[in-house]
Amino acid sequence: MKFTVADLLDQLPAVEALPLPKLEKALGLTQKAEKQQLQIGLEGLTKLGLLEVNEAGVARRQDPELIPARLRCSSKGFCFALREDGGEDIYIRDHQLNHAWNGDRVLVKVTREGGRRRSPEGGVQCILERHTTSLLAQVEQQEERLIATPLDDRLLTAVELPPADASHLQAEQASVVEVLVDRYPVGQFAPQGHVARSLPVNGGETADRDLLLTKHRLHARPQPPRATLKALAAKERTDLTAQPVLLLEPWAGKDAPALPGLGLEEREGGWTLWVHTPAISERYGPGSALDTWLRQQADAFCVGNEWLPLLSPALTKAAAFKAGEAQAALSVALELSPEGQLEHYRFCRSQIKPVAAAGLDALTALAERKPKSRTVPPALKGLKDQLTLLDQLITVTGLLREQRQAAGSLDLNLPLPAIPSLGDLAVPGPDAALEGWMVSLEGHHPLAVLREAVLVAERALGQHLSALALPAIYATNATADAADLNDVARAALALDIPLELSEEGNASAAELATAFASTDRSRALQQQLKAILKPILLSDVPGTHALAGLMGEGAALAPWCCPTLHYADLWNQQMLVVLLTEGKDRPSVRHKTSVDLASDGCHGAIDWPLLAPSQLTPYQEVLEHGLVQRLNGRRRFLAELQGDLLAMVQARQAEPLVGQVLPGVISGVQSYGFFVEVPPSQVEGLVHVSSLKDDWYEYRSRQNRLVGRKNRRTYMLGDQVEVEIQKVDALRHQIDLAVILPEGEEPSEADHSRGAEQREADEEADPFAPIAVLSEV
């Protein structure tokens, strides 16, 4: 089928009916069979009460009891619906899944309200969009059935295969197969599929990348549509080619996206920081085939030493910044005080000519160079005329960082391990797209410079579009829950970490991070803090952005500086261009006095419509049809992809170490055991509580520790232990560890039996306990 239920619903206006021919055209249905499928879908959705079909066409029926959500299942069979509106997760029992799988977008109805320690329960009423169209699996013979068992144990199903696929039975011990789903489960009928190809398990870095892309269905991305890009005339733009603009290049992977250029001018009473971003959105039309394709791609994906770019090759080539070449840009001049506070700003469509590009080697050489040295290091030879500009950029962005941190923003010392196959993934992006915290970087790092400038530029656009009441996609970042922060604080106090709490007994995330940084358990405690911080989400209304230090009324941040990375930035660029080119700067042509729509000076001075309804309606409609929710879904997908890549790379690093005894640090404690990070790859494995055969261990959740009943030995957060790597499953990212007891403390036979009893007790744990469920998801 060419469309999903979500596609169908997205085409329908919120209030009025849409004629059937227009719906068919919007879904791209031209064949008779396709239109018949639509009729079947409309009948089913009408019976569910989601639609109403009459002579006027097809209309949506609003049912507040049906909640849009995405399913998240664990390997133990526990499933939760993660609400798109950010509400409390809903527990779904297996008989209420109605054939929905992990990752599917669904409509859920709550059947039982939640209690103090229990989540609400509900059932899946409709599957909006299937997440799994293909999967990695192993072929097995079960009596007369040939089935594919998914490697992802969150997919609680098996797929029936045709007899012809029996050739993949034990064909290669070290291989898995890609299975395409031909039919999802219906009633009593199991899902069906067929083997598309076999993939090696131990084929090296390239084969691992293919496995990863196949698992996430990125190995066969759709080709961009043919499109004629618009030429951007230089005469229509502000000429900034005389301004020294630097390109900072932190990434080296194949097809790495281009990042903004920076300029800086000293002025009386402060600085003017310029951020120049490629003018990509001006080269194609909103709602065009290319725009739709970009919206479906949503993001650029880093897969180690390579990138899957967001832009088409033609767009990439047309919009690339190169030193010494004039290029169209969208720019903002940010007027900063001597202390780094944003005072004023002005946007423009510009023409720039970058003077040089600088990477980490150059900026490191600059930082290590003695102040009065006359010699120029080799890494700085091509930047001799820009050294003063580089120094000033590092100084000014350092001031911005101080302002951000003073407002409560978090930098945590949790870098990814230096593993070559991680490639550019080990270098955080300048846009803070996923997390509610930033990795601590030296002030001279290219991304330390870029990300501070980008945050201020995006803050400026957020304030501007919000003040002018124009449609926008905002980035929001809620503060961590006080209860979660207090739990982390209590865990730290149980470890004898000195904390200074407020009069109310609460601690802020920034205060905790500062306290943890100077302790010998810093990494483990910062990981606990990281786990409770809220991710950055997109929204069509402005809101708090804790990472940027924006709180309270008037907080707004609109991403637009990284259009090579995210579609949300492209969309906001489109809105900015419409404002700059089509916005009415006076009530009518008879008025001689106009306002500058490009600057913050126009705020509060406009009492007339800035844009005609025909110019605003397309942007408003696409927001009403769920664009933000889809982009948030793709961001979660991006986070899962990056997490899988990191886990696989770390597991590959651990494989040669099976049987070795290594030092590690306890990074997490749960009722079923504790996790240990083993350097230098920081791979994390589990010491199951049943393997602790020297005693019966009790879990003390408030203190984050396991305590032996007899010997009183404790295992707690941040402890250093010696472990043996016993088993590594790189495909499932599972590392089994065993703790090594001090010499002379071997467990007795009675202790061995206690270990078996403890495993049985652990397996009978309450499936509704929130901590246990979350640790398995």
FINU-71164 format. One record per residue (C-alpha): residue number from 1; x, y, z; residue in three letters. Coordinates in steps of 0.05 Angstrom, whole numbers. Last residue first. Layout:
  nr   east  north     up rest
 NUM      X      Y      Z  ALA
...
END
This chain:
  nr   east  north     up rest
 777    276    -20    553  VAL
 776    304    -66    607  GLU
 775    324    -13    657  SER
 774    258     22    647  LEU
 773    218    -40    666  VAL
 772    257    -54    730  ALA
 771    252     18    753  ILE
 770    177     24    738  PRO
 769    157    -39    777  ALA
 768     99    -67    736  PHE
 767    135   -132    718  PRO
 766    141   -149    792  ASP
 765    204   -192    801  ALA
 764    197   -267    793  GLU
 763    260   -272    752  GLU
 762    300   -240    808  ASP
 761    276   -292    859  ALA
 760    297   -348    812  GLU
 759    366   -316    802  ARG
 758    372   -308    878  GLN
 757    358   -381    889  GLU
 756    413   -400    841  ALA
 755    463   -353    875  GLY
 754    442   -381    944  ARG
 753    460   -450    919  SER
 752    530   -427    901  HIS
 751    538   -394    970  ASP
 750    524   -461   1002  ALA
 749    579   -492    961  GLU
 748    628   -439    987  SER
 747    649   -376    950  PRO
 746    724   -360    940  GLU
 745    750   -305    986  GLU
 744    825   -322    989  GLY
 743    845   -274    935  GLU
 742    797   -216    925  PRO
 741    734   -234    885  LEU
 740    732   -225    810  ILE
 739    666   -199    784  VAL
 738    635   -235    725  ALA
 737    615   -199    661  LEU
 736    566   -212    606  ASP
 735    565   -161    549  ILE
 734    502   -154    507  GLN
 733    499   -109    445  HIS
 732    449   -154    410  ARG
 731    492   -161    347  LEU
 730    558   -156    385  ALA
 729    542   -213    433  ASP
 728    602   -215    480  VAL
 727    612   -267    534  LYS
 726    655   -277    596  GLN
 725    692   -211    605  ILE
 724    724   -220    673  GLU
 723    715   -164    723  VAL
 722    758   -125    772  GLU
 721    721    -72    811  VAL
 720    725      3    823  GLN
 719    664     31    858  ASP
 718    629     89    824  GLY
 717    558     68    843  LEU
 716    556     14    895  MET
 715    576    -59    907  TYR
 714    576    -74    981  THR
 713    605   -132   1022  ARG
 712    565   -141   1086  ARG
 711    593   -213   1092  ASN
 710    528   -245   1112  LYS
 709    471   -205   1080  ARG
 708    512   -179   1023  GLY
 707    495   -107   1002  VAL
 706    478    -83    932  LEU
 705    481     -8    923  ARG
 704    448     54    895  ASN
 703    434     83    964  GLN
 702    360     96    952  ARG
 701    353     30    914  SER
 700    380    -16    967  ARG
 699    384    -84    932  TYR
 698    399   -143    978  GLU
 697    453   -193    961  TYR
 696    455   -266    983  TRP
 695    528   -285    990  ASP
 694    592   -311    956  ASP
 693    557   -333    892  LYS
 692    553   -264    859  LEU
 691    536   -294    791  SER
 690    462   -292    808  SER
 689    466   -216    815  VAL
 688    483   -210    742  HIS
 687    547   -171    727  VAL
 686    526   -133    666  LEU
 685    570   -100    614  GLY
 684    587    -30    591  GLU
 683    641    -14    540  VAL
 682    679     47    562  GLN
 681    727     35    503  SER
 680    788     48    548  PRO
 679    761     26    596  PRO
 678    710    -23    624  VAL
 677    644      5    648  GLU
 676    608    -40    698  VAL
 675    534    -51    705  PHE
 674    504    -80    768  PHE
 673    458   -137    785  GLY
 672    384   -157    783  TYR
 671    360   -105    834  SER
 670    396    -49    798  GLN
 669    462    -14    803  VAL
 668    494     31    750  GLY
 667    563     53    727  SER
 666    607      8    769  ILE
 665    679     22    747  VAL
 664    725    -28    713  GLY
 663    792    -63    719  PRO
 662    804   -121    671  LEU
 661    807   -197    675  VAL
 660    811   -229    606  GLN
 659    768   -287    583  GLY
 658    736   -249    526  VAL
 657    781   -189    510  LEU
 656    782   -198    434  PRO
 655    707   -186    433  GLU
 654    708   -123    475  ALA
 653    726    -74    419  GLN
 652    672   -104    375  ARG
 651    623    -92    432  ALA
 650    644    -19    435  GLN
 649    631    -10    360  VAL
 648    564    -45    366  MET
 647    542     -3    425  ALA
 646    563     63    393  LEU
 645    527     47    328  LEU
 644    464     25    365  ASP
 643    463     89    406  GLY
 642    472    130    342  GLN
 641    414     94    308  LEU
 640    370    100    370  GLU
 639    383    175    375  ALA
 638    367    184    301  LEU
 637    301    147    309  PHE
 636    284    192    367  ARG
 635    299    251    322  ARG
 634    255    220    267  ARG
 633    197    216    316  GLY
 632    207    289    335  ASN
 631    205    306    261  LEU
 630    139    269    254  ARG
 629    108    303    314  GLN
 628    130    371    287  VAL
 627    100    359    219  LEU
 626     33    337    247  GLY
 625    -19    362    198  HIS
 624    -31    427    235  GLU
 623     42    446    224  LEU
 622     34    433    149  VAL
 621    -29    475    149  GLU
 620      3    535    182  GLN
 619     60    537    133  TYR
 618     15    531     72  PRO
 617    -33    583    101  THR
 616     17    639    113  LEU
 615     30    663     41  GLN
 614    -43    657     19  SER
 613    -64    692     83  PRO
 612    -22    753     63  ALA
 611     39    768    107  LEU
 610     56    821    158  LEU
 609    -16    835    178  PRO
 608    -21    904    211  TRP
 607     -7    929    282  ASP
 606     69    929    280  ILE
 605    113    971    327  ALA
 604    117    923    385  GLY
 603    179    889    358  HIS
 602    207    926    297  CYS
 601    274    941    329  GLY
 600    288    867    335  ASP
 599    314    869    264  SER
 598    296    842    195  ALA
 597    226    873    193  LEU
 596    257    943    193  ASP
 595    197    989    200  VAL
 594    169   1037    148  SER
 593    150   1110    148  THR
 592    121   1137     83  LYS
 591     52   1108     91  HIS
 590     12   1110     27  ARG
 589     40   1042      6  VAL
 588      0   1010     63  SER
 587      8    987    135  PRO
 586     84    989    131  ARG
 585    140    937    128  ASP
 584     97    885     94  LYS
 583    135    818     93  GLY
 582    148    786     25  GLU
 581    224    782     18  THR
 580    250    783     90  LEU
 579    190    749    121  LEU
 578    187    695     66  VAL
 577    262    684     75  VAL
 576    253    674    150  LEU
 575    197    625    141  MET
 574    237    584     91  GLN
 573    297    584    138  GLN
 572    251    558    192  ASN
 571    233    499    147  TRP
 570    307    486    130  LEU
 569    326    485    204  ASP
 568    270    436    219  ALA
 567    296    393    161  TYR
 566    359    378    200  HIS
 565    434    371    187  LEU
 564    451    411    124  THR
 563    402    465    148  PRO
 562    445    477    210  CYS
 561    434    550    228  CYS
 560    357    550    229  TRP
 559    335    524    298  PRO
 558    282    567    332  ALA
 557    292    584    406  LEU
 556    239    618    448  ALA
 555    234    639    522  ALA
 554    188    699    527  GLY
 553    158    679    594  GLU
 552    201    633    635  GLY
 551    269    603    621  MET
 550    322    607    567  LEU
 549    391    582    591  GLY
 548    407    552    523  ALA
 547    406    482    552  LEU
 546    343    498    593  ALA
 545    302    516    532  HIS
 544    234    536    558  THR
 543    178    546    508  GLY
 542    156    572    440  PRO
 541     97    539    404  VAL
 540    102    494    343  ASP
 539    145    445    382  SER
 538    210    407    373  LEU
 537    240    368    430  LEU
 536    307    371    465  ILE
 535    316    314    513  PRO
 534    301    320    588  LYS
 533    356    306    638  LEU
 532    344    245    682  ILE
 531    397    198    651  ALA
 530    450    253    647  LYS
 529    449    261    722  LEU
 528    461    187    733  GLN
 527    517    190    682  GLN
 526    546    249    718  GLN
 525    548    207    781  LEU
 524    586    150    747  ALA
 523    635    198    713  ARG
 522    650    238    777  SER
 521    661    181    825  ARG
 520    729    207    847  ASP
 519    696    274    862  THR
 518    710    344    834  SER
 517    659    343    777  ALA
 516    603    315    820  PHE
 515    592    380    859  ALA
 514    590    423    796  THR
 513    542    375    762  ALA
 512    497    374    823  LEU
 511    494    450    825  GLU
 510    478    453    751  ALA
 509    423    401    758  ALA
 508    391    442    813  SER
 507    388    416    885  ALA
 506    327    416    931  ASN
 505    325    416   1007  GLY
 504    277    475   1010  GLU
 503    332    518   1040  GLU
 502    375    500    980  SER
 501    424    442    981  LEU
 500    499    443    989  GLU
 499    526    375    972  LEU
 498    585    335   1000  PRO
 497    590    265    967  ILE
 496    587    213   1022  ASP
 495    562    159    974  LEU
 494    493    161   1006  ALA
 493    495    236    994  LEU
 492    505    223    920  ALA
 491    445    175    917  ALA
 490    404    227    954  ARG
 489    423    280    903  ALA
 488    405    234    845  VAL
 487    337    222    877  ASP
 486    329    296    890  ASN
 485    341    311    816  LEU
 484    288    260    797  ASP
 483    238    291    845  ALA
 482    254    361    819  ALA
 481    239    339    748  ASP
 480    293    360    698  ALA
 479    283    426    662  THR
 478    245    425    596  ALA
 477    282    434    530  ASN
 476    244    465    473  THR
 475    265    475    401  ALA
 474    216    517    361  TYR
 473    187    505    293  ILE
 472    157    570    269  ALA
 471     92    603    246  PRO
 470     93    679    253  LEU
 469     69    718    315  ALA
 468    119    775    302  LEU
 467    148    769    373  ALA
 466    152    693    366  SER
 465    187    698    299  LEU
 464    239    746    327  HIS
 463    250    712    394  GLN
 462    261    645    361  GLY
 461    306    677    308  LEU
 460    350    709    361  ALA
 459    354    645    403  ARG
 458    376    609    340  GLU
 457    434    658    331  ALA
 456    453    653    405  VAL
 455    454    577    403  LEU
 454    493    577    337  VAL
 453    548    622    365  ALA
 452    558    578    426  GLU
 451    557    515    384  ARG
 450    609    540    335  LEU
 449    665    559    384  VAL
 448    661    495    426  ALA
 447    653    459    359  LEU
 446    720    484    333  PRO
 445    755    465    399  HIS
 444    792    526    427  HIS
 443    749    530    491  GLY
 442    765    458    509  GLU
 441    702    415    507  LEU
 440    653    391    559  SER
 439    597    351    525  VAL
 438    532    389    524  MET
 437    466    375    560  TRP
 436    392    367    545  GLY
 435    407    319    489  GLU
 434    383    308    419  LEU
 433    398    365    371  ALA
 432    452    402    409  ALA
 431    463    442    344  ASP
 430    539    446    342  PRO
 429    548    371    332  GLY
 428    586    327    380  PRO
 427    652    295    356  VAL
 426    653    220    372  ALA
 425    601    208    318  LEU
 424    652    237    269  ASP
 423    691    171    266  GLY
 422    665    118    313  LEU
 421    712     69    277  SER
 420    772    104    306  PRO
 419    752     92    379  ILE
 418    766    152    425  ALA
 417    710    139    475  PRO
 416    649    185    475  LEU
 415    657    246    518  PRO
 414    622    250    586  LEU
 413    650    311    621  ASN
 412    582    345    628  LEU
 411    566    416    606  ASP
 410    499    439    633  LEU
 409    459    503    625  SER
 408    437    537    689  GLY
 407    437    611    669  ALA
 406    509    619    692  ALA
 405    527    563    644  GLN
 404    499    602    585  ARG
 403    532    668    604  GLN
 402    599    633    614  GLU
 401    592    598    546  ARG
 400    577    665    513  LEU
 399    640    694    543  LEU
 398    680    636    516  GLY
 397    647    649    449  THR
 396    677    719    452  VAL
 395    747    696    470  THR
 394    751    639    420  ILE
 393    725    686    365  LEU
 392    776    739    384  GLN
 391    834    690    380  ASP
 390    810    665    312  LEU
 389    804    737    286  LEU
 388    875    752    311  THR
 387    901    690    277  LEU
 386    867    706    210  GLN
 385    926    732    170  ASP
 384    970    672    187  LYS
 383    915    622    173  LEU
 382    949    582    117  GLY
 381   1012    572    159  LYS
 380    973    554    222  LEU
 379    982    478    223  ALA
 378   1056    489    207  PRO
 377   1067    529    272  PRO
 376   1080    604    262  VAL
 375   1144    630    293  THR
 374   1145    699    324  ARG
 373   1124    675    393  SER
 372   1098    728    440  LYS
 371   1035    693    464  PRO
 370   1065    622    462  LYS
 369   1027    576    415  ARG
 368    989    519    448  GLU
 367    920    550    436  ALA
 366    938    566    364  LEU
 365    964    496    352  ALA
 364    899    468    380  THR
 363    859    514    334  LEU
 362    897    491    273  ALA
 361    893    417    290  ASP
 360    819    422    306  LEU
 359    801    449    238  GLY
 358    805    517    204  ALA
 357    778    542    137  ALA
 356    797    608    105  ALA
 355    774    673     74  VAL
 354    700    658     66  PRO
 353    666    701     12  LYS
 352    596    722     31  ILE
 351    532    744     -5  GLN
 350    474    759     40  SER
 349    400    752     56  ARG
 348    394    790    121  CYS
 347    378    784    195  PHE
 346    389    836    249  ARG
 345    404    829    323  TYR
 344    405    869    388  HIS
 343    430    863    459  GLU
 342    455    791    468  LEU
 341    499    786    530  GLN
 340    572    768    521  GLY
 339    603    809    577  GLU
 338    628    864    530  PRO
 337    556    868    504  SER
 336    537    829    442  LEU
 335    505    852    377  GLU
 334    487    791    336  LEU
 333    488    803    260  ALA
 332    449    747    226  VAL
 331    462    716    159  SER
 330    428    674    105  LEU
 329    480    658     53  ALA
 328    495    661    -21  ALA
 327    567    643    -41  GLN
 326    630    678    -63  ALA
 325    691    632    -68  GLU
 324    758    641    -32  GLY
 323    745    589     22  ALA
 322    687    544      3  LYS
 321    616    544     28  PHE
 320    571    491     -3  ALA
 319    501    511    -27  ALA
 318    500    488    -99  ALA
 317    541    424    -88  LYS
 316    499    401    -29  THR
 315    435    418    -64  LEU
 314    454    378   -126  ALA
 313    477    319    -84  PRO
 312    410    318    -48  SER
 311    410    342     23  LEU
 310    402    302     87  LEU
 309    469    266     80  PRO
 308    482    194    101  LEU
 307    550    206    132  TRP
 306    613    163    134  GLU
 305    669    150    183  ASN
 304    620    128    237  GLY
 303    548    125    214  VAL
 302    529    199    220  CYS
 301    458    210    197  PHE
 300    431    274    165  ALA
 299    360    289    185  ASP
 298    287    294    162  ALA
 297    292    246    103  GLN
 296    216    251     94  GLN
 295    218    326     98  ARG
 294    274    328     47  LEU
 293    232    286     -1  TRP
 292    172    332      9  THR
 291    215    394     -5  ASP
 290    243    361    -68  LEU
 289    173    345    -93  ALA
 288    152    418    -81  SER
 287    114    439    -19  GLY
 286    159    500     -8  PRO
 285    197    515    -72  GLY
 284    271    501    -82  TYR
 283    336    542    -80  ARG
 282    315    590    -25  GLU
 281    316    535     27  SER
 280    391    524     19  ILE
 279    420    593     36  ALA
 278    481    565     72  PRO
 277    490    594    142  THR
 276    527    657    162  HIS
 275    533    675    236  VAL
 274    561    744    249  TRP
 273    583    767    319  LEU
 272    582    841    330  THR
 271    622    859    392  TRP
 270    620    905    452  GLY
 269    611    978    472  GLY
 268    643   1010    412  GLU
 267    650    956    359  ARG
 266    695    896    347  GLU
 265    673    855    287  GLU
 264    668    780    283  LEU
 263    652    731    227  GLY
 262    631    659    230  LEU
 261    613    607    176  GLY
 260    559    556    188  PRO
 259    570    480    179  LEU
 258    578    436    118  ALA
 257    555    364    125  PRO
 256    605    306    124  ALA
 255    600    269     58  ASP
 254    657    222     78  LYS
 253    680    236    149  GLY
 252    728    292    169  ALA
 251    687    333    218  TRP
 250    708    394    260  PRO
 249    712    444    202  GLU
 248    707    517    224  LEU
 247    696    563    164  LEU
 246    720    634    177  LEU
 245    689    697    147  VAL
 244    731    760    138  PRO
 243    680    813    113  GLN
 242    693    841     43  ALA
 241    643    792     12  THR
 240    587    819     55  LEU
 239    544    845     -2  ASP
 238    472    846     21  THR
 237    431    805    -29  ARG
 236    387    818    -90  GLU
 235    447    837   -133  LYS
 234    480    769   -119  ALA
 233    425    732   -157  ALA
 232    406    664   -127  LEU
 231    395    611   -181  ALA
 230    336    565   -167  LYS
 229    347    491   -168  LEU
 228    316    449   -223  THR
 227    290    385   -192  ALA
 226    295    311   -205  ARG
 225    269    274   -145  PRO
 224    318    250    -91  PRO
 223    332    175    -89  GLN
 222    298    135    -35  PRO
 221    343    105     18  ARG
 220    362     32     10  ALA
 219    410     16     68  HIS
 218    372     60    117  LEU
 217    323      8    142  ARG
 216    346     13    215  HIS
 215    370    -59    218  LYS
 214    396    -54    147  THR
 213    437      7    164  LEU
 212    467    -28    225  LEU
 211    483    -92    187  LEU
 210    513    -52    130  ASP
 209    557    -14    179  ARG
 208    579    -79    210  ASP
 207    597   -105    140  ALA
 206    640    -43    128  THR
 205    674    -50    196  GLU
 204    692   -123    189  GLY
 203    656   -183    161  GLY
 202    640   -220    225  ASN
 201    564   -225    221  VAL
 200    557   -234    146  PRO
 199    492   -213    113  LEU
 198    442   -257     75  SER
 197    392   -228     28  ARG
 196    318   -212     16  ALA
 195    288   -269     57  VAL
 194    213   -271     54  HIS
 193    155   -248     97  GLY
 192     92   -269    132  GLN
 191     60   -246    196  PRO
 190     16   -297    233  ALA
 189    -58   -306    218  PHE
 188   -107   -309    278  GLN
 187   -133   -238    265  GLY
 186    -84   -204    217  VAL
 185     -9   -205    229  PRO
 184     30   -161    180  TYR
 183     39   -185    109  ARG
 182     99   -182     63  ASP
 181    152   -164    116  VAL
 180    221   -163     84  LEU
 179    272   -207    120  VAL
 178    346   -190    121  GLU
 177    386   -251    139  VAL
 176    439   -267    191  VAL
 175    508   -297    182  SER
 174    564   -332    219  ALA
 173    537   -403    215  GLN
 172    527   -398    140  GLU
 171    476   -440    106  ALA
 170    449   -464    173  GLN
 169    379   -456    144  LEU
 168    384   -403     90  HIS
 167    365   -453     36  SER
 166    299   -462     71  ALA
 165    278   -395     39  ASP
 164    241   -432    -16  ALA
 163    193   -461     36  PRO
 162    162   -391     45  PRO
 161    176   -355    110  LEU
 160    132   -343    172  GLU
 159    154   -285    215  VAL
 158    164   -293    290  ALA
 157    138   -245    342  THR
 156    156   -204    404  LEU
 155    198   -153    368  LEU
 154    236   -126    428  ARG
 153    283   -185    420  ASP
 152    315   -151    360  ASP
 151    350   -210    327  LEU
 150    282   -228    297  PRO
 149    265   -303    291  THR
 148    249   -320    219  ALA
 147    204   -380    210  ILE
 146    199   -444    169  LEU
 145    139   -483    194  ARG
 144    130   -558    190  GLU
 143    162   -573    258  GLU
 142    196   -507    275  GLN
 141    253   -495    226  GLN
 140    295   -433    240  GLU
 139    321   -374    200  VAL
 138    357   -319    239  GLN
 137    333   -248    235  ALA
 136    347   -177    215  LEU
 135    284   -138    201  LEU
 134    242   -105    146  SER
 133    180    -61    146  THR
 132    184    -46    220  THR
 131    157     21    241  HIS
 130     85     11    218  ARG
 129     43     74    219  GLU
 128    -24     92    249  LEU
 127    -41     26    283  ILE
 126   -110     34    313  CYS
 125   -143     20    380  GLN
 124    -82     -2    420  VAL
 123   -102    -16    493  GLY
 122    -91     19    559  GLY
 121    -61     18    627  GLU
 120    -40     77    671  PRO
 119     28     70    704  SER
 118     34     45    774  ARG
 117     68     75    835  ARG
 116     18    127    856  ARG
 115    -38    101    813  GLY
 114    -51    101    739  GLY
 113   -120    103    707  GLU
 112   -146     39    675  ARG
 111   -172     31    604  THR
 110   -134     87    570  VAL
 109   -145     87    494  LYS
 108    -84     84    449  VAL
 107    -75    108    377  LEU
 106    -11     79    348  VAL
 105     56     95    317  ARG
 104     95     30    314  ASP
 103    164     25    347  GLY
 102    154    -43    379  ASN
 101     98    -81    345  TRP
 100     23    -74    342  ALA
  99    -16   -139    333  HIS
  98    -75   -117    375  ASN
  97    -29    -96    432  LEU
  96    -83   -106    484  GLN
  95    -70   -180    494  HIS
  94      3   -165    508  ASP
  93    -13   -114    563  ARG
  92     -1    -41    545  ILE
  91     26      5    599  TYR
  90     14     79    584  ILE
  89     71    130    590  ASP
  88     52    196    625  GLU
  87     42    256    579  GLY
  86     93    283    530  GLY
  85     41    299    476  ASP
  84     68    244    431  GLU
  83     52    193    485  ARG
  82    101    136    495  LEU
  81     59     73    494  ALA
  80     90     20    538  PHE
  79    104    -54    527  CYS
  78    132   -106    574  PHE
  77    152   -170    539  GLY
  76    218   -183    574  LYS
  75    258   -158    515  SER
  74    226    -90    525  SER
  73    173    -55    483  CYS
  72    165     18    463  ARG
  71    103     35    424  LEU
  70     93    106    397  ARG
  69     35    149    418  ALA
  68    -27    186    393  PRO
  67    -82    185    447  ILE
  66   -154    166    431  LEU
  65   -198    189    488  GLU
  64   -201    260    461  PRO
  63   -239    235    400  ASP
  62   -239    285    343  GLN
  61   -273    260    280  ARG
  60   -236    274    216  ARG
  59   -274    290    152  ALA
  58   -278    256     85  VAL
  57   -319    285     28  GLY
  56   -377    333     23  ALA
  55   -424    276      5  GLU
  54   -408    239     69  ASN
  53   -350    201    101  VAL
  52   -337    210    176  GLU
  51   -270    188    203  LEU
  50   -238    163    267  LEU
  49   -299    126    295  GLY
  48   -268     57    289  LEU
  47   -322     38    238  LYS
  46   -303    100    198  THR
  45   -230     79    200  LEU
  44   -247     11    170  GLY
  43   -291     40    116  GLU
  42   -238     92     98  LEU
  41   -184     39     93  GLY
  40   -226     -5     46  ILE
  39   -240     56      3  GLN
  38   -166     73      1  LEU
  37   -150      3    -21  GLN
  36   -199     11    -78  GLN
  35   -164     75    -98  LYS
  34    -98     38   -102  GLU
  33   -129    -17   -144  ALA
  32   -157     35   -193  LYS
  31    -88     66   -203  GLN
  30    -75    140   -193  THR
  29    -64    149   -118  LEU
  28    -14    204   -100  GLY
  27    -39    212    -29  LEU
  26    -58    285    -42  ALA
  25    -91    265   -108  LYS
  24   -134    213    -74  GLU
  23   -153    262    -19  LEU
  22   -172    315    -72  LYS
  21   -216    264   -108  PRO
  20   -250    246    -41  LEU
  19   -269    318    -24  PRO
  18   -238    341     42  LEU
  17   -285    355    100  ALA
  16   -278    415    146  GLU
  15   -248    420    216  VAL
  14   -176    395    226  ALA
  13   -162    388    152  PRO
  12   -148    318    126  LEU
  11    -81    302     93  GLN
  10    -47    281    158  ASP
   9   -102    229    170  LEU
   8    -86    192    106  LEU
   7    -11    193    118  ASP
   6    -21    168    189  ALA
   5    -65    111    164  VAL
   4     -7     92    118  THR
   3      1    104     44  PHE
   2     26     69    -19  LYS
   1      0      0      0  MET
END
